[in-house]
Amino acid sequence: MHDQKQEDFDISKYPKWVQKKYAVFVREKAIKNVKKKLTLQHKTISDFSSDELEEIIADEEKEVKSKHGWNTVRALLAVMGLDWLISS
């Protein structure tokens, strides 16, 4: 396996199904993080409109991607038994 900097990370070079799995993983992680943050702020999802909530989640998705990027994809592929794609 080679080491890759996060700024070099580009999910678009992987098959569409990998991109989709990554997007779902990031979205679920972002939603989980938002729920934790809301709990800490003593707020609930119902305190926000659907547009506000979508914006909050989108911001959190960006945060998740910036924090995890390449390492997240490597872990996801390894769990799925597809770590051979990493070296390509």
VEXDREN-2710 file (C-alpha; in Angstrom, 1 decimal):
% VEXDREN-2710
k/r/px/py/pz
1/MET/0.0/0.0/0.0
2/HIS/1.2/3.5/-0.7
3/ASP/0.8/6.5/1.5
4/GLN/-1.3/9.3/0.1
5/LYS/-1.8/12.8/1.4
6/GLN/-5.4/13.8/2.1
7/GLU/-5.2/16.7/-0.4
8/ASP/-4.3/14.2/-3.1
9/PHE/-7.4/12.1/-2.4
10/ASP/-9.8/11.8/-5.3
11/ILE/-12.7/9.4/-5.0
12/SER/-13.8/10.0/-8.6
13/LYS/-11.0/7.7/-9.9
14/TYR/-12.8/4.7/-8.2
15/PRO/-15.8/2.8/-9.6
16/LYS/-19.2/4.4/-9.2
17/TRP/-20.3/1.7/-6.6
18/VAL/-17.3/2.6/-4.4
19/GLN/-18.1/6.3/-4.7
20/LYS/-21.7/5.6/-3.7
21/LYS/-20.6/3.5/-0.7
22/TYR/-18.2/6.3/0.3
23/ALA/-21.0/8.9/0.0
24/VAL/-23.4/6.8/2.1
25/PHE/-20.7/6.2/4.7
26/VAL/-19.9/9.9/4.9
27/ARG/-23.6/10.9/5.1
28/GLU/-24.3/8.4/7.9
29/LYS/-21.2/9.6/9.8
30/ALA/-22.3/13.2/9.3
31/ILE/-25.8/12.5/10.6
32/LYS/-24.5/10.7/13.6
33/ASN/-22.1/13.6/14.4
34/VAL/-24.9/16.2/14.0
35/LYS/-27.1/14.2/16.4
36/LYS/-24.3/14.2/19.0
37/LYS/-23.7/17.9/18.5
38/LEU/-27.4/18.7/18.9
39/THR/-27.7/16.6/22.0
40/LEU/-24.7/18.6/23.5
41/GLN/-26.5/21.8/22.7
42/HIS/-29.8/20.5/24.2
43/LYS/-31.6/20.8/20.8
44/THR/-33.5/18.3/18.7
45/ILE/-33.9/17.8/15.0
46/SER/-37.4/19.2/15.2
47/ASP/-35.9/22.6/16.3
48/PHE/-34.8/23.1/12.7
49/SER/-36.5/23.3/9.3
50/SER/-35.7/20.6/6.8
51/ASP/-33.6/23.1/4.8
52/GLU/-31.6/24.1/7.9
53/LEU/-31.0/20.5/8.8
54/GLU/-29.9/19.6/5.3
55/GLU/-27.4/22.6/5.4
56/ILE/-26.1/21.5/8.8
57/ILE/-25.6/17.9/7.6
58/ALA/-24.0/19.1/4.3
59/ASP/-21.5/21.1/6.4
60/GLU/-20.8/18.1/8.6
61/GLU/-20.3/15.9/5.5
62/LYS/-17.6/18.4/4.4
63/GLU/-16.0/18.1/7.8
64/VAL/-16.1/14.3/7.8
65/LYS/-14.5/14.3/4.3
66/SER/-11.8/16.7/5.3
67/LYS/-11.0/14.8/8.5
68/HIS/-11.1/11.3/7.1
69/GLY/-10.7/11.4/3.4
70/TRP/-8.3/8.8/2.1
71/ASN/-8.0/6.8/5.3
72/THR/-11.8/6.4/5.4
73/VAL/-11.8/4.9/1.9
74/ARG/-8.9/2.6/2.7
75/ALA/-10.7/1.3/5.8
76/LEU/-14.0/1.0/3.9
77/LEU/-12.4/-1.0/1.1
78/ALA/-10.5/-3.2/3.5
79/VAL/-13.6/-4.1/5.5
80/MET/-15.3/-5.0/2.2
81/GLY/-12.3/-7.2/1.3
82/LEU/-11.4/-4.9/-1.6
83/ASP/-8.2/-3.5/-0.3
84/TRP/-6.5/-4.6/-3.6
85/LEU/-8.2/-1.5/-5.2
86/ILE/-6.1/0.8/-3.0
87/SER/-2.9/0.0/-4.8
88/SER/-4.4/0.7/-8.2
END
